[in-house]
Amino acid sequence: MTSNDSSWGGRRRRACGALLLLLACVAAAAVQASAPAAVAPQARGVWRFADDGVVFDNRQEGARLGGVRRAGDGRYGVAVTPETQPINPSPWYGFRVAAQRPRTVEIALDYGAFRHRYRPWLRRAGEPGWRAAGGDEFALGDDGVARLTLALDDRAVEVFAQQPIGIGEVERWSAALAARVGGQVETIGRSVQGRPLQALAFGEPAAPDLVLVLGRQHPPEITGMRALLAFVDALAGDDARARDFRARHRVLVLPLLNPDGVAEGHWRGNANGADLNRDWGPFREPETRAAAAAIAAQLDGGARRLAFAVDFHSTWYDILYTVTEDPSRAPGGLLRGWMDDLQTRFPERIRERPGPAGASAVFKNWAFRAYGAPVATYEVGDATGEAETAELARFAAERLMARLAAQGTTP
Ligand SMILES: [Zn+2]
């Protein structure tokens, strides 16, 4: 953290100065006291470089900025730092930068021992949306250094590792979808820092089969989040197939299981620095405990069957992980048919990589061991575009609904 690293300068004003934020910091410290494994929250603040008239800050949700170092006139290094180590190499960053007078600045992303992964996205205050940094704005040098060259003025530019999808956006999506199809949004528990964990349920309340959709265990995995939204939107569609599907199935969606990690710009973990997708079994974390309880409640002591489960993530390329010993992967099985549909439609793009369920505490393996469910980890490439992500996810949902209808509701 910057507080321990005097080489990262600028005159930073700590966000905890204000009374309300001070109280929040005290509350956060109390949470840490009861959970000794908790990682220190990111130091939120403002880095001012008066000589250059340039200001950085990391106060918005999802931001992550470990410090700013001035390397020369209009030249800076920003520290991209994880919440804990060792950690999966997903170096997420997010910050805002502005200049009092129009000028160009050069910003190097300093990953420490990690390598560049996410090409930056930009949004200028007053402009409608995010855009990928252009070729004249971003370069990854032969030396591995990622450099931004930005033409700034007094309208702040947000620089994020991916086009963010925030907690509020997912909550609004859940509420709108529930209103559209007569579903319910429920708070199933609280995160380590006390944020509500939301579940969205829709479909036939008395249906014997449940379809389970899980997402955002890992905060930086935005392309997977986007696929989840398109997949569930298709299940909630107004076409005949989707309406018929909802008449015969219950759907439970846990769209954003790690809100603390999303808010803090974590690379991987929750507020305790724990990887939630290694906690299905130990259940040491409140997020996974709440999710498992909500799933168990929907399955109602075996009265309802888990017909299919899918957990959305992102990685370097599109790939689906399945469970080797899952009988539904055999010819005639639900997972085999679904996977064949995807591979036939997207032959160059969709790979399946089965692995043994073993004793691993990954969600997929737990869902198979606990409920014998056909299950997949659905990974979307970091750089897979918005339209192709949505196209594949919609197709995956349509083929799942068609395969479930063909299979009927016989166990
Ligand atoms: Zn992941």
Residues whose N, C-alpha, C, O or C-beta is under 5 A from the ligand:
A	BS01	ZN	H218 E221 H313 S314
